[in-house]
Amino acid sequence: MKRYYIESLGCAKNQVDSEQLMFLLSGGNWESVGPEDADIIIVNSCGFIESAKQESINTVLAFRKRFPLKKIMLAGCLAVRYAQDLSKSLVEADVIFPSADIQKIVEYLFKEGEEGKKDPDAACAQSGIESEALPPTKNSPRPLRSASQPLLISGERPLLSLPGSAYIKIAEGCNNSCSFCAIPLIRGSLRSRTIPGIQSEFEALLKRGVKEINLIAQDSASYGRDSGESLLAPLLESLLKTSGNFW
C-alpha cells in the first residue's frame, strides 16, 4: 500500500475536503500514516488572508527541511490561487495542484502521483482551470472560476474534528463577488448540495455517535439560491425531523 499524510490548514471547509480526500484514498490502496512514514505529504493549504498564505508556505518549508527526500504536494486554496507563481518560487514542493476538486486530486494520485508534475500549466489543463497571477491588481476584475459540482460527501469519512462533533458542507463557492474577497476566484460560483444528500450524510454521522453537527459553506445563508430560491429553512426543517440526540 502507498502511504500518505495530510496536513489540513485553514477553515472547517478545508477540513471536510481533507476528510473526504482521506475517505476516497482509502478505497484505492492508500493508507493514512504520520508524516515520518508517508510516501507523500499533502498540505491542504489556505490562501485567503496574508497570515494564512504565509502559514501554508511555512508548512511546506518545514516539511521539506524535516523530510528532504519525501514527495510534498501543495493542494488547497493557495495552490488554486497562485499555481503559476508558486511553481517557480516554491521549489520545495514537488507538486502544485491547482484544483479545489477533491476528485481530481484523487485521480492525480492514483494515475500520476508516482511521477509528480511540476508544470502548473499541465496540471491546470488537466483540471480545466486557469491559475491566477500573483498578486492581482487592486481593481482587477475577478471572473468566477468554473468548478464541478460538489462531491456527494460521505458520512463514513474519517473525522478530524473533536470527538462527538462534525462539519457538514452544504454548499461550495459563492456568487457575491465582493471586491474584498477572493472566495469566488478560488472556489468558484455557488453550488448547493441536495437536501437528500445532506440528510443522508447527517444520518450517517448520527449513527456513528456524533452529537454536534455544524453546517458550513462559504455563504450558508445563500444555500439553494443557485436553484432560484433560498432552501436553508427547508434544509433545517428536514434535519430537525430526524430522531436522535443531537444539536
N, C-alpha and C positions, 0 to 999 in steps of 0.2 A: 504494500500500500504506500501511496505517496502521503507525505505529511506536511501540514500547513499550520500557520499560526496567524490569527487576525488581531491586529491592534485597532480597536474601534475608537475613533476620536469624534468630537463634535456632539451633535444633538441626539435625542432619542430616536429620531427618524433614521439617522445613520446606524444606530444600534439595531433597529429592526432589519435594515439592509444586511448588516453583518450576521445577524441570526439566520436570516433567510439564505445567505450565501453558505453558511455552515451546514444548513439543512440540505441544500442541493448538492454540495460537495460530498456529503456523507453517502449519497447514493451512487457515487462513482469512484470507489476505491481511494478516497481521500480520508485521512484521519487528522482530527484536530489535536495538536500537541502544544507543548510550550515552545517558546522561540528557540531554546537550546537544541531541540530535537527536530525542528522543522526543516523541510527541504526548501520551502518558500515562505517568506514573511510578507503578509499583506497588510499594508497600512491603509485603512479606510479613513480618508482624510476629511477635514473640514476646510472650506475655502470662503467662508462668509465674511468674517471680520479679520483685521490685521493680526491680532494676537492668535487667532485660531490658525491662520495660514502659517505663522511662524512656528507654532506648536507642531503642525503637521510636518514641516520641513525638518525641524529639530529631531522629530521622532525618527525619520528616515536616516538622518545623520548619525543618531545614537545607535541605531541598529547596525548600520554599516561599520561603525567603529567597533562595536561589540562582536559582530559576526562578519568579518571581511570576505569570507568565501561563500556566504549564503546568497540565494537569489532574493531580491527585495522588489515587491510590486507596490507602486503608489496608485491607489484607486480612490474613489470617492470624489467629493466636490472640488477639491483643489486640483486634482488630475483632470477633471472635466473642464474646469475653467481655464487652466493655464498649461495645457499639454505641450503646446509648441515651445513655449519659453522654458518650461521645466526640463524638457528633453535635452536642452543644451546646457542648462545651468546646474541641474540636479543630477550629476553623473553618478551619484551614489545609488540611485535607483536603477535597477536593471530594466524595469518595465514601467512605463507611464500609461495607465489605461484610461482614456478619456471618454468613458461612458458611464452613466449612472444606472444603466440597465444591468441588474444583477445576473440575468440570464446570459448576457454577452460575456461577462467576466467568467462565468462557469464554462461556457463554450471555449473561451480562450484557454483556460487552464487545462481543460480536457484535451484540446487539439494541439495547442502550440506552447503550452507552458514549459515544456522541456527546453525549447529553443530560446524563447524570450525575444520580444520585439522592442527595439529601442526607437524605431522610427514612428513618431506620432502620426505622421500623415497616413501611413499604412494602417495603424490602429484606428484612426479616425474614419478612414474609408471603410474599415470593417464594421465599425459601429454606426456608420451612417450619419455622423455629425461633423461639425467643424469646431475646432478649438478656438478660444479667444486669445488674442494677443495680450501680453502683459505690459503695462496696465492699460485699461480702456481710458479714453479721454473722458473728461468730466461730463461733457454734454453729448457724448456719442449715443446714437440710438441703440437700444438693446433688443434685438429681434428674439422672439420666443423660439426656443430650441425645441424642435420636434423630438418626441420620445415615444417609445412603445407604451402600450397600456401597462399599468402596474401588474405585477405577477399576482396570482392567486396565492397569497401568503399563507403558509401552513401554520396551523395551531400546534403542530407537533415539533416545530423547530426548537433548537436549543435556546434557552433564555439567558441573557447576560445581565438582566436586572436583578434586584434584590429578591430573595425568596418570597413567594406569595404575590409578587407584583409583575405585571407585564404591560407592554405597549402594543396597541393595535393601530397600524397606519391605515386611515380611512381614505386617504387621497394622496396623490402625488402632484407636485407642481403648483403653479399659481398663475392667475390671469390678471392680477392687479397692475403689474409693470410699474411699481413705484420707482421714482427716479433714484432713490437712495438704496435700493435693494437689488441684489443680483440673483435672487432665487429663480425667477423665470429663465434667466440666462443659463443657470446651472441645471435646474430640474425640469425645465420645460413648462408647457401650459398645463392647466388643471385637468387631471384625470381622476375621477372619483371611482372608487370600487363599488361593487353592487352591495346592496343590503344583505342579500342571502349569503354572499361570500364573506362579509364581515361577521354575520351571525354565526356561520359555521366555524370560523376561527375563534370567536368568542366562546362558543360552547365547548370547543376542544380544550381551550385554556382552562375553563372552569373544571372540566373533568380531571385535569392534571393538578388540581388543588390551588389554582391561582384565585386569590380573593380580591385583589385590586386591579382594575382594568383602566388604563389611561388611553383615551382616544386621541390620536395626534395626526397632524397634517401640517403643510406649510401655512394653510389658512383654513382651519377647521370649520369656521362659520360659512365658508363657501362650498362645503360639501354638497355635491349634487347639482350645483348651478351650471356645470358643463352640460347637463342634460336639459337645462331650461328652467329649473326651479330648485330652491333650497330643499334638501332632503335630510337635514340634520335632525329635525324634530321626529320625522318618521323613523329614522335610524334608532334614535334613543328610545322611542316607544317600543320598537321591536326588541331591542336588547333588554329592556326593563321587564318585558313579559316572561323572560327566561327564569325558570325556577332555580334556586340555589342561594347560597350565602356569599354575596359579593357586593362590592360597591365600585 
